[in-house]
């Protein structure tokens, strides 16, 4: 690897989304440094958000 290059290390999290409260849920996680990656339908039919942030962030 060339000098000055680095590999980003991420941590990931999933959380269920309640349809009538989606904005508040995502804003809460966003204020803690989490970035939304995608929203998918979960196995039970509800929505699940996948989030990431650089490892070590508080």
C-alpha positions as CSV (number, residue, x, y, z in Angstrom):
1,X,0.0,0.0,0.0
2,X,1.3,3.4,-0.9
3,X,2.2,5.8,2.0
4,X,-0.8,7.9,3.0
5,X,-3.3,5.3,2.0
6,X,-5.5,3.7,4.6
7,X,-8.3,1.2,4.7
8,X,-11.6,2.4,6.3
9,X,-12.8,0.1,9.0
10,X,-16.6,0.2,9.5
11,X,-19.0,-1.1,12.1
12,X,-22.5,-2.0,11.1
13,X,-25.9,-2.1,12.8
14,X,-29.4,-3.1,11.9
15,X,-32.6,-1.7,13.4
16,X,-36.3,-2.3,12.8
17,X,-38.2,0.7,11.5
18,X,-41.7,1.6,12.7
19,X,-43.4,3.1,9.7
20,X,-45.1,6.0,11.5
21,X,-41.9,6.9,13.3
22,X,-39.2,6.3,10.6
23,X,-37.8,9.9,10.5
24,X,-37.4,10.1,14.3
25,X,-35.7,6.7,14.4
26,X,-33.2,7.5,11.5
27,X,-32.5,11.0,12.9
28,X,-31.7,9.4,16.3
29,X,-29.2,7.0,14.8
30,X,-27.8,9.8,12.5
31,X,-27.1,12.0,15.5
32,X,-24.9,9.2,16.9
33,X,-22.8,9.1,13.7
34,X,-24.6,6.2,11.9
35,X,-25.2,6.5,8.1
36,X,-28.1,4.8,6.4
37,X,-26.9,2.2,3.9
38,X,-30.3,0.7,2.9
39,X,-33.8,-0.2,4.0
40,X,-35.1,-3.7,3.2
41,X,-38.2,-5.7,4.0
42,X,-37.4,-8.0,6.9
43,X,-38.3,-11.7,7.1
44,X,-41.4,-10.9,9.2
45,X,-42.6,-8.3,6.7
46,X,-41.5,-5.2,8.5
47,X,-38.8,-2.7,7.4
48,X,-35.2,-3.1,8.6
49,X,-32.6,-0.3,8.3
50,X,-28.9,-1.2,7.7
51,X,-26.5,1.5,9.0
52,X,-22.7,2.0,9.2
53,X,-20.2,4.3,10.8
54,X,-16.4,4.4,11.0
55,X,-15.3,1.9,13.7
56,X,-14.4,3.6,17.0
57,X,-16.8,6.6,16.6
58,X,-18.9,7.4,19.7
